[in-house]
Amino acid sequence: MRVLGINALFHDPSACLVVDGKLVAAAEEERFSRRKHGKRPLPFSAWELPEQAATWCLAQAGLRPSDVDLVGYSYDPALAEPADALGLNDPWDHLRQMYAREAPGFLAEALPGLDPAKVQFVQHHVAHAASAAYAAPNSATGSVLVLDGRGEATSHLAGQRVGNELRTLASQRLPHSLGLFYEDLTAHLGFLRSSDEYKVMALASYGSPRMAAELRRRVYSTEDGGFRTSGIDWTEFCPPRGADEAWTSAHADVAASAQLVLEDTLLDLVRWLHGQTGDELLTMAGGTALNCVANSRIVREGPFSRVWVQPAAGDAGTALGAAVYLSAMHGADPEPMAGADLGRGWSDAELEAWLKTAAVPYERPDDVADAVAAALAQNQIVAWFQGRAEFGPRALGHRSLLAHPGHSGNLERLNDVKGREQFRPVAPMVLAERAPDIFTSGPFPSPYMLFVHDTKPEWRDRIPAVVHVDGTARIQTVDSTVEPVVAAMLRGFERRTGLPVVVNTSLNTAGRPMVDDPRDALECFGSAPVDLLALGPFVVRREALFRRGDGR
């Protein structure tokens, strides 16, 4: 059973291929088109499809479009209602719905040879739910919670997986939406809606939740698995911020207040769901599940003994969900997600050919991990390009910028390299077996950077670059059996510095998608003040590249 999953309607268009229940390939269109998030979530762009991502997924498995048994499209226009009937101010939404209805024909045109009759619509939140419930390890029975901006007519799903069956227990009708609540605040604070919500979460750490009591009158759970979010005029809480204006304490305070109310409401929903199922496992997806601060409160204070968040929890992950859901419905037992490295990769010979074409001086050290560890110990910034690209928004040791965590100035330095706001934190990468020695108050292991952990007091001055203003860190734990090269680099760095942690942030600059192919890596390296590029087993040193100023 060969099933292609497609996410296209709102944002983060993506494709995923599942063969006999196994996840073979998944990629976001932005990594090919180099447009952040692939497109803006406007009705006028709803027709745009992840053509390059889908074509690559099929090629990765040696398939043609005609070889596909089914295509899952992660939205069902038959379940949609007019925007005004849902209380939404979206006068062109009917155009979006028309494009959705015509998706089978558009896909057949984009992927010549595909039979449009093979395209099946999968409810948006069911696709989100399936991406978590079926992909989680040891998840034959478990609860699932989905929250995002919007689907066809709802913004939320609470359910349960039992075997291959996925049951919906509750949903919340629009316009009430915790995702839109957070998106509206994102825009009010001068950030880009449906893109920069993580900046609000970071800014919240600098504020006081002094407005939370007033917000709770308008945002609250209804004790039946649903919630309310209405009547919020953000100008009552703080003045709007222009995109180029400095933020103030009032902006930080309203971010902190909204973050706290979001967390409290999520905890209410989680407790209600556990009361219905009694499960040990909670799986989560939807854009709201990328809020790692809220996820951590759910782990600490919620009733579930295990919490697993799908690493591509935003809309990109619905391509995975649509594919695995149709697979399960047609008798193919879903296999758990083994990792997020589901995108493009290149052989050593192919990488060397790229370097020769670029006419850059390069070396092939005996041990690239040790060479990088030595550079990091000398406080150099390293662009790290290894293996297959990550699926989802987090750099997890395949397309990363690495740095020394022991110098507090490296936070500002990296934010300058990337061209982003100085209140933004960077993350620590740490061997799984060492993480409990340094961090606490969070789940271990944590391979996908979807939870925050408290940094133990005795470590905060030793690794200041990765400790946020509130003492937390969004860690990535590394399993040496899964990521042997990353693990070797971490061990080499610790031998030299005594620090078992390395700074890890995404390999890109502000407003650009994460680096995906070797050309992207070389362009980023050439345009940003990065000291060393580790491209597979090869290294390019900035000092050698620019020694004579001619790149030779």
N, C-alpha and C positions, 0 to 999 in steps of 0.2 A: 504494500500500500504506500504510494508516493503522493504526499500531500504538500502543496505549496501554500504557505500562509502569506497574506498580504495585508498590511496596514497602510492606508492612503488618505483617509477622508479629512482628518483634522491636521495633525502635525506629526513630525518624526516618521515619515513614510519609511517602510522597512519590508523586508521579505525574509522568509524562513522556510527551510525544507526539512520535512520529517519523513523518514523512510522506515516503514514497519515499526513505527513507534519511537524510533531513535532520531534525535536532533542531529542533523548532519551539518547544516550551515545556517547562519543568520547574519544579516547585515543591514545597516541603515543607509538610506539613499544619500544622506549628507556626506558620507565618507567617500562617495564616488563623485557627486556633483560639486562638493566643497562649499555648499550653502548650509549654514548653520541650521539645524533642525530640518533640513530638506526644503522647507517652505514655511511661510507664515500660515496660521490656522484660519484662513479666510474662505468664505464660500467660493470666491473666484478661483481659488487654487485647488479646490477639492478634486478636480479632474486629474491632477498630476499624480502619476503612479511611480512606484519605486522600480522603474524599468531596469536600471543598471544593477540594482541589488538583486532583483529576481533573476535576471539573466546569469549573474555570477553564481547564485545559489544552485541553479540547475547545472551549470557547467562544472561546479565543484563535485557534483555527483555523476558527471558524465551523462546527463539527461538533456533531452530536448523538451520544449513545451508540450509536444504531442505525447510524451511519455508519462505525463502527470495524470494521476487518477482523479484527484480532486484539488480544487483551489478554495481555500477559506478566506473570505473577505470579512474583516473584523468590524462590520457594521451591518445592521439589518434595516433598510429603509422602510420595510413594511411595519416596523414597530415605532417609527417616528411620528411625531405630531407637529402641527404648525408651531413655530417658535412663539407666537403671541399667545397661543393656548397654553403654553408651558410657562408663561410669564417671563420670557427671555426677550431682550431687545436685540434682535438679530434679523433685520428686515430682508436680508438676502438669503436666509437659510433655505428657502425653497429651491434655490439654485444648487446648494450643497446636496439636498435630497435628490434632485434630478440627476446629478452626477453619480450619486451612489446607486440609483436604480439602473443606470447605464453602465455600471462598472464591468459586468461580464463582457460586453462588447468592447469597451476600452482595453481591457486586459488581453482579449484575443487579438486586437490590433497591435498592442505593444509587444506581445509574445507570439509571433507568427507560428501557427501550427496548433495553438491551444484551442480546444473546443469550448466556446463560452458556456455550453450546457454543464460543464464540469465545475463552474463557479458556484459556490454556495455561500449565502450570507450567514454570518455568525454574530449573534448579539454582542455588542461592544463589551459589555461588562462580563458576559460569559467568557469571551476571549481573554479578557484580563484575568478572570478567575482561573481559567484552565491553565494559563501560563504559569501560575503559581502552584495550584493544587496538584497538577500532574507532573510538574518539573522538580518539585522538592524531593530531597532524599527521604526514604522511609515514610512515604506519604500515602499509603494505600487507603488510610482513613485519616481525615483531618479537616479542620474548619478553614474557611477562606474568607478574607475580607478585602473588598475592592472599593477604593474611593478615588475619584478624579474630578475633572471639571464637569464633563457631561458625556452621556451616551445618546441613545435614541430619544428617551424620554425620562431617564433617571440619571443619578449621579453616584450611585452606590449599589453594591451587592454584598450581602452576607449569605454565605452558603456552606455546604459541606460536601466533601468528596468521600464516597464510599465505593471502593473498587473503581470501576470505570464510570460510575454514575456521578454526576455533578448536580446537586440539588440547590435551588435558590430558596433561602429562608426569609429574606427580607430585602427590600430595595427602597430607595428614597426618590420620590418623584421630584422633578425640577419644578420651580427654579431653585429649590433648596440644594445647595452644593457646597461642601467644604472646600473642594478644589477651586470653584469660582470665587468663594470668599477669600481665599489666599491669593488668587490671581488678581482680583480687584485691588487688594492692598499692594501687591507688587507694582501694578501700574501707578497707583497713587504715590508710591515712594520713588517714582522716577525710573523704575527698572522695566525691562521688557516682559510683558505679559506672556504666559505660556512658554517661558524661557528662563527667566531669572528668579524664580521663586526661591531657589537655594540661597540667593543673596539676602532675602528677607530673613531666612533662618539664621544666617551668619550674623546679620545686623542685630538680631534679637538678643544676642549674648551681651551686647553693649548697653542694653536698656533695662528699665525696671517695668514690670507688668502692672503699673499703677492704674491702667484703664481696663483691666480684665473684668472687674465686677460689672462695669457698664456694658461691656461686650457680651457678657454671659446672659444678659437680658434678651439678646437678639440672636445668639448662637448657642444652642443647647440640644441635648438629646431628648427624645420623647418617650424613652423607656419602653418602646415597642420595637426596637431595632432601627429606628429612624432618627431624624434630627430636623432642626429648623435653622435656617440662616437667611434672615431677611431684614429689611429696613435699615441697612447700614450705610450711612453717609460718612465716608472717611474724613471729610473736611471737618466734621464735628470733633475729631480726635487729634488731628494735626493738619497743618497746611500741606498741600501737595508739594512734592519736590520735583524740580526740573531735572532732566537727565544729567545736566552738567553742573548742577548745584551741589554744594556740600551738604551732607546730612547733619541733622541736629539731634540733640538729646530727645526731643519730642518724636522724631522719626524712629529713633531706636526704641523708645518706650512703647510706641504703638506696635512696632514689630514684636517686641517681647510680650505684649498683652495678647496679640492675635495668636502668637505661637503657643502660649499657655492655654488659651481657650481651645485651640485646635487639639492639643494634647489631651485635655480633660474630656472633650467630646469623644475623641477616639477611644479613650479608656472606657467610657460608658458603653460604646458600641461593642467593644471587645468583650466586656463583662456580660452583656446581653447575649452575645453569640455563644459564649462558653456555657451560659445557662441553658441554651437550647441543645447543645451538642455534647458537652462534657468531654470534649476531645483534649488530648495532650498537646497536639500540634496545631498551631495557627500559621497559615501561609497568607502572604499579602502581595498585592499588586495594585496598579493604578498609580498615577502621578503622585498622589499624596504619600504613598509608601516610600518615596525617595526622601522623605523628611526623616533623616536619621536620628534627630533629637527626639521626635515623637516615637519612633520605633523603639528607642532605648527605654523610654518610660513604659511602653507596653511590655517590654521584657521584664523590667524591674517590678512593676506594680500590677500587671495583668495576671489573670488566672491560668494562662497557658504555660506549660513547662517548657515548650519549644516554640520558637518563632523563626520562620524562614521567609525572607523577602526575595522575590525574584529580581535578579540584578538589572534587568532591563524593564523595570517596573512601569515606566511611562508608556505612552502609546506605541512606541516601537515594539514593545513586548507583546502587543496583541497579535502581531503576525505569528509569533511562536504559539500563542494561545489558540488562534483560529486553526492552525495546522494540527496541533496535538489534540484539540477537541474533536475535530472530524476524524482523526486517526482512531481515537478511543471509541467514538460512536460507531466506527465500522470494524471494531474487533481487534485493533492493534494495540496491545498493552503498552502504555507510555513508559519510556525509560527516563529515569531522573536526569536532570541536567548535570553533566560532569564538570562543567566550568563555563566561563563566559567567553573563552577564546574560540569564537565561532566564525570569525571573519576571515579576511584574506591573509595569506602567508606566502613566503617565497623561499625557494631553496637557496643554499649558500652560493651556488653558481649563478643564480639569477641576481642575487644581491650584488655579487662582485661585478656582474655585467653592468648593473646600474652605476656603480662607482666608476668603472672604466668609461662609460658613456659621459658621465659628469666631469671626467678628467680632474678628479680630486686626488690628492695624495692620501693613501690609506695604508694601514698595517693589518696584519693578521697575527695578533699575539697568541702565544701558546694557550693562554687561558683568558678569554675576554672578561669573565666575571672578576678575576683577580685584577686585571688591568683597570677595570672600572672602579673597583674598590679602592685601588691606589689613588686614582684621580679624585674620588670623593673624599678620601682622607686628607688630600691636599686642598680641600675646599673648592674643588671645581664643580661646575654644574654639568650634568651629563644628560644627553638625550638618549633614551634607551628604547631600541626598536628590536623586539625579539618575538619570533613565532607568529601565531595568528592574531589578528586584531580582536579587541574586545567588542562584544555586543552589549550596548548599554552606555550610559553616560560616564562611567567610572574608568579611569586608567588603573589597571590591575597588574602591572608588571610586564605589559607587552608594548604599550605605546605611552611611555612615562618620561617625565623630567625628574631627575634624581639630584639630591643635594645632601650636604652634611647637616644633621639636625642640631648639632651642638653650638652653632653660631646663631644668636638671635637675629642678626641682621639678614640671615638668609631668607626669612619670610618676606621682608621688603624687597630683597634682591630678586626673588622669584616672581613676586607680583609685578615688579618692574619689567622683568624679562617677558612676562605674559601680557603686560599692559592692562592690568586689572586693578580693582579697588584694593586699598591696603587693609581693609577690615576683613578680607577674605582669608580664611585659614588654609594651610596645606596639611597633608596627611602623613602619618608615619606608617612605614612598611616594616614589619617585624616578623621574625620566625614564630610559627604557631606555638612552639614549646617555650619560647621566651616571653611571650605576651603577658601571661599572668604575673610575671615578675615586675612588670613596669606599669601595667594598666589594670583597672578594676571596674566594677559596676557596669559590666556589659557582658554579652555572650561571647564565648570562645568555642570554636574558632570563629573568626569573622572575616571570611575571604573576599567579601564584595564591598566593603566600605559602606555598609548600610546601617551602622549603629555607631553611637559615640560611647567612649569609655572615659572614666576619670583617670587622670595621670597621677600615679602615686607621688606624694609630696617630695620624696627624696629624689625623684627623677625630673621634676619640672625644671630645675636649673641646669640639668645636664643635657636636656633635649628641647631647649626653649623654642626652636623654630617650628615645632609641630604641636605645641601646646596652645590651645585657643585661650582667649582672654578669660574664659570661665573655668580654666583648668582641665578641659576635656580634650579629647583627640578622636578623630574619626579614623580608626585604625584599619589596616589591611593585614591580616595574618597570612603567612606564607607556609604552605605545606611542602617540605622539601621533596616529597615523592611526586608531587604534582608539578612543582615549579623548581626543578633542580638548579637551573642556571641562576635564577633570582636568589635562591637560598645560598648558593655558593658565593654570590656577590655580597650578601649580608654577612656571611661568616668572615669573608675576607676583610670587610670594613670593620667588624668588631675586633678582629685580631690586631688591626692597626690603631684603633681609637678607643677600644673598650666599650663602644656603644653598639648595641645590637639592633639599632633602628636607623633607617634611612628615610629622608624626605621623599615622598612620592606625590606628584601632581600630574595632571594630564599633559601630554606632549602636544601643545597647540599654543596659539596666542589668542588674545581676547577677540571674540566675535568669529573665530574660525572653528570649524569642526576639528575633532581630534585627528592627528596625523594617522593616515591609513596605509599608504603605499610608500615605497622608497623615495619617489620623487617628492612627496609631501615632506618626508623626513629631511631630505637634503635642502629643500627650500626653507624649512623652519630653522634648520641649523645655520644656514647661510645668512638669515635675516635677523636672528636673535643672538644676544651675547651668551651663547652656550659654548662651553670649553671643549667638550668631547662628544662625538656621536658614536654610539655603539650600535652598528647595523649588523645584526646577526653576529658572526664571529669576527667581524671587521671593526676597526676603529678609525675615525677621522678626527684629527686634532686641529683645533682652531688655529693654533700657532703655526702649524705646518701649512694649513690651507691659505693663510694670509701672509706667510713669511715674505714672499716676493710680490704679493699684491696682484698676481696674475692667475691664481688658482692652480698653478702647475708646480 
